[in-house]
Amino acid sequence: MERTKAIILAAGKGSRLHSEEADLPKALRKVGDKTLIEHVLSGIDFVKPEDVTIVIGVLGEKIQQYLGDRYNYVWQKEQKGTAHAMLCAEPTASGFDGPVLCLYCDMPLLSRDTYQRMVREHIEHHAANTLLAAKIHPIPAFGRLIRDEKGELCDIVEDSACTPEQKLIDEVNVGIQVMQGSVMWDALKKVQNDNPKHEYYLTGVVKVIHEMGLKQHAVVTPDTPEYWGVNTMEELERVEQYMKAHKA
């Protein structure tokens, strides 16, 4: 497979996982016999460690100590959103024009096959940006994929901002992206924070790249537990029970 870089966002507080009480960053909460971030790193083991950048923040020094110096680390000192977090990785991940996996530390069930499929289809479609999306029923409160009259991806609208018509769209954003290194940094810098939280969201690059006139692609799959994220103690328990039930 073509050389790929990866950026893992692991700067979040994880307050709903009671991370501060446990004195652990979210990324180091254990599911089964591995931490959340170790599950993610296992899924992208086709990416060389020196090509992986981990964006850290709250209690980030613990992540560095735990994982060691095989990976690159950058700090997100202020929580300004996921696009801002990705931009923090520019010092270690820029200067590379190929595919860059943009992912999260809290999706431990995503498989190596899915990550590789994303990179493969990104390359095959000569895309500037590739999203992982799913058709899920009933439709969850995820961002909806918006397409223009030609069927091209042009935006992602968060559930809270959807019109009644957009609420009916069953193509939803899962969160993982592959961006072409040659365009991603310029695109990230153009993302606006015109939302109630005034944060810079990674999903904003879809509109930006569409306005740049560049091709985007969505890997649309059926509903699967692979997409389960871990934001609460209940979700942590659900993922743990799933892993126990499906242990090889």
ChimeraX attribute file (.defattr): number of C-alpha atoms within 10 A of each C-alpha:
attribute: neighborCount
match mode: 1-to-1
recipient: residues
	/A:1	9
	/A:2	10
	/A:3	13
	/A:4	22
	/A:5	27
	/A:6	24
	/A:7	25
	/A:8	23
	/A:9	26
	/A:10	27
	/A:11	27
	/A:12	24
	/A:13	20
	/A:14	20
	/A:15	13
	/A:16	13
	/A:17	20
	/A:18	17
	/A:19	19
	/A:20	15
	/A:21	8
	/A:22	10
	/A:23	10
	/A:24	19
	/A:25	25
	/A:26	30
	/A:27	28
	/A:28	22
	/A:29	21
	/A:30	15
	/A:31	21
	/A:32	15
	/A:33	9
	/A:34	14
	/A:35	18
	/A:36	24
	/A:37	26
	/A:38	19
	/A:39	22
	/A:40	23
	/A:41	19
	/A:42	15
	/A:43	19
	/A:44	23
	/A:45	12
	/A:46	15
	/A:47	19
	/A:48	14
	/A:49	16
	/A:50	14
	/A:51	17
	/A:52	25
	/A:53	25
	/A:54	28
	/A:55	25
	/A:56	27
	/A:57	21
	/A:58	22
	/A:59	19
	/A:60	25
	/A:61	13
	/A:62	16
	/A:63	22
	/A:64	16
	/A:65	9
	/A:66	10
	/A:67	12
	/A:68	10
	/A:69	11
	/A:70	13
	/A:71	14
	/A:72	19
	/A:73	21
	/A:74	21
	/A:75	17
	/A:76	23
	/A:77	13
	/A:78	11
	/A:79	15
	/A:80	15
	/A:81	17
	/A:82	21
	/A:83	24
	/A:84	19
	/A:85	30
	/A:86	26
	/A:87	21
	/A:88	21
	/A:89	25
	/A:90	15
	/A:91	12
	/A:92	17
	/A:93	22
	/A:94	15
	/A:95	11
	/A:96	14
	/A:97	15
	/A:98	18
	/A:99	27
	/A:100	25
	/A:101	26
	/A:102	19
	/A:103	20
	/A:104	23
	/A:105	25
	/A:106	26
	/A:107	22
	/A:108	27
	/A:109	21
	/A:110	21
	/A:111	17
	/A:112	16
	/A:113	11
	/A:114	16
	/A:115	20
	/A:116	18
	/A:117	14
	/A:118	23
	/A:119	23
	/A:120	15
	/A:121	16
	/A:122	24
	/A:123	19
	/A:124	9
	/A:125	14
	/A:126	15
	/A:127	18
	/A:128	24
	/A:129	28
	/A:130	27
	/A:131	25
	/A:132	21
	/A:133	25
	/A:134	22
	/A:135	18
	/A:136	15
	/A:137	10
	/A:138	7
	/A:139	15
	/A:140	13
	/A:141	12
	/A:142	19
	/A:143	25
	/A:144	26
	/A:145	24
	/A:146	18
	/A:147	12
	/A:148	10
	/A:149	7
	/A:150	6
	/A:151	8
	/A:152	15
	/A:153	22
	/A:154	20
	/A:155	21
	/A:156	20
	/A:157	20
	/A:158	17
	/A:159	15
	/A:160	10
	/A:161	12
	/A:162	15
	/A:163	10
	/A:164	8
	/A:165	7
	/A:166	16
	/A:167	19
	/A:168	11
	/A:169	15
	/A:170	19
	/A:171	21
	/A:172	25
	/A:173	23
	/A:174	19
	/A:175	18
	/A:176	20
	/A:177	26
	/A:178	30
	/A:179	26
	/A:180	23
	/A:181	21
	/A:182	16
	/A:183	16
	/A:184	23
	/A:185	20
	/A:186	14
	/A:187	21
	/A:188	24
	/A:189	14
	/A:190	16
	/A:191	21
	/A:192	15
	/A:193	15
	/A:194	10
	/A:195	10
	/A:196	6
	/A:197	9
	/A:198	11
	/A:199	17
	/A:200	24
	/A:201	20
	/A:202	21
	/A:203	23
	/A:204	20
	/A:205	26
	/A:206	25
	/A:207	18
	/A:208	20
	/A:209	24
	/A:210	18
	/A:211	12
	/A:212	11
	/A:213	10
	/A:214	14
	/A:215	16
	/A:216	21
	/A:217	21
	/A:218	22
	/A:219	16
	/A:220	15
	/A:221	13
	/A:222	10
	/A:223	12
	/A:224	12
	/A:225	12
	/A:226	14
	/A:227	18
	/A:228	17
	/A:229	20
	/A:230	25
	/A:231	16
	/A:232	14
	/A:233	11
	/A:234	12
	/A:235	14
	/A:236	22
	/A:237	14
	/A:238	16
	/A:239	21
	/A:240	17
	/A:241	14
	/A:242	13
	/A:243	15
	/A:244	11
	/A:245	9
	/A:246	7
	/A:247	7
	/A:248	5
